[in-house]
Amino acid sequence: MEINQNLLERARSLAPVFKERAIEAETERHVPSQTVQDLIESGILKIIVPQQFGGYQLDWETLMGALMELGEGDGSQAWVAAVYSIHALDVSMFPQKAQQEVWESDVDPIVISAVAPSGKGIMVPGGATISGKWSFASGVRFAEWGVIGGMLDDGQNPPAHHLCLVKKEQWEIEDNWNVMGLKGTGSADIKVEDIFIPDHRIISRAEQRDGTAKGTQTHEDKIYSTPYLSIAPAALAAVVVGCAAGGIKEFIEFAKNSSQRGVKLCERESIQLRLAESAVEVDCAKLLIERLAQRTTHKMRTFGALSIEDRAQARRDTAYACTLAKRSVERLFDVSGANGLYTVKHFQRYYRDVKAGSNHIAIGWDRCGATYGRVTLGLEPGLDEI
């Protein structure tokens, strides 16, 4: 399947709109409501939603391409777009009844997540009760559903990490998102207290990571069996790479229009060399994300599975794309001078967003690079790494 150019063009046209709203998003510490509406109307959030529920059921390369385009406009709004769109994979792994509850409702089903095992619960007849508090629920202000993680105890085996699908009425938001980067994502904490989750809204985290959760059996298209950590972190990395590309464009305009001691920055060879190296790093990062997405779509739809080696390489490529993105903006920020510090200008925001996004635990180089190294050297990948 070829990448959907129409959806890429929609994302490309939204990027400058998001750029205009970037300061508003940072000031409010969440994306504007119009941005959410724009994302819904663009169809970007339906790229992976199954056709039986009104989605496009396309491919990972179309999604990653769209997110990189959005990232060139604003990291925060693109990050929320990534969160909202990738959770089509989460929902597709729950039993059919849960999928119907989410996608056959009268409202546009915005889904967020906080999957760390921060909650604790007990299995009871017909489901489980769970309580807990979770951080980093990006885009939660506009969500209808959330996927939260918790250690559930069945009374017979050690508590195990499960994911629970919950409705917005079941959580409380603690608005504590005061940060230095991705300030407009509204990644607040959420809290639930002794809520009941029916069986059909509970899946195993281990099975989600392996692409074998209950709901995968309801789809003929094996893209819905994609091992979760092989592709979901790449959606976040696509935003980081897009931000770096946006930062380079911003620096180019700065260099063309700025002078130091009567000499235009663009005429300095040192600036030319820094720009060339940063630009090629971002191009390489884009290629890594694009190749990862294409291979994942092809292997899932052709073979229905990814090998351990495939999964380890996906983690490596995702994290290294972010490493390249960081290097690219850091090199240019170092020569931006005091002009690069003004909050009313965009370059410093791209720089901060790239740094902040790359700090996400799922796309950090130390963790993902070591996973690849272990697998390549014949060792076990490690707990919760692929």
Order of alpha helices (4+ residues) and beta strands (2+ residues): alpha-alpha-alpha-alpha-alpha-beta-beta-beta-beta-beta-beta-beta-alpha-alpha-beta-beta-alpha-alpha-alpha-alpha
